[in-house]
Amino acid sequence: MPSSDVRLAKRLVQGSGLFFPIIPHELAPRFVQRKVWCFSTKRLTGSPYAFEEYVHQGHKKTVRDYVALAHAGHGANSYALH
């Protein structure tokens, strides 16, 4: 059964007319709301809008699996769901 925060995120995203991604079962227990429109399985050190941080993680030899789902940005750029 999905965690209460997975259900909350799903209602929020689908209530906005958007597709909700699949959250892997093994990560769902750690998927929690960090801020308004910000959910993740780990504490985020920066803004979800700072894409470069996440791209650079892909260059590391080992990165623990995680999920981050957030709405961030300003003005026209705030239409992105990360």
C-alpha angles and dihedrals in degrees: 000000000000119000118258089253091053088053091046092051091047092052091047095049098040090043086061090054094255133128115258114220123229112264109210112246093234091056098040096086090059094044105109138160109259098176137343106309091001122109129163145153092234136034108273114226095200142017117299084230091067095088095173092068090059094044090053090053087064089064093060119099093234130022120172113236114261142158127225123181118176146146113226141153141073133269114336089355090063090079090083121104109199 
